[in-house]
Every structure is written in C-alpha cells, then in structure tokens.
Amino acid sequence: MLKLITMASLRLRRDEKGVTLVEYGIAIALAVGLGTAALTTLSGEIGAAMGAAGTAMPN
C-alpha cells in the first residue's frame, strides 16, 4: 500500500500540465487586477486633463 501511494505521488510530481495552467491563470488574474487598479487610479486625472483641454480650445 505504501508503495502504491509513493508511486502515485511521484507520478503527480512529474505531471506539470495542471501546474502550468494554474500559473497562467494566476498571472492573468494578476494582470487584470493591476490593469483595473491602474485605470481606476488614473481615470480622474485623465478626465480632468481632457476637461481642461476642452475648455482651453477656442470656439
């Protein structure tokens, strides 16, 4: 029984397909989260700059 468990754990350690998929998922989630945070932070400044530019334009 111990040999069966040992062999199964060795097989799982060698199989890296699932691990790679999880790593990609974490990377994508992190990129989306950081992008959202950056856009949320900069949205006020960009809006103010566009408003000032629109006001400065002659009619």
Stockholm file with secondary structure:
# STOCKHOLM 1.0

chainA/1-59         MLKLITMASLRLRRDEKGVTLVEYGIAIALAVGLGTAALTTLSGEIGAAMGAAGTAMPN
#=GR chainA/1-59 SS CHHHHHHHHHHHHHCCHHHHHHHHHHHHHHHHHHHHHHHHHHHHHHHHHHHHHHHHSCC
#=GC SS_cons        CHHHHHHHHHHHHHCCHHHHHHHHHHHHHHHHHHHHHHHHHHHHHHHHHHHHHHHHSCC
//
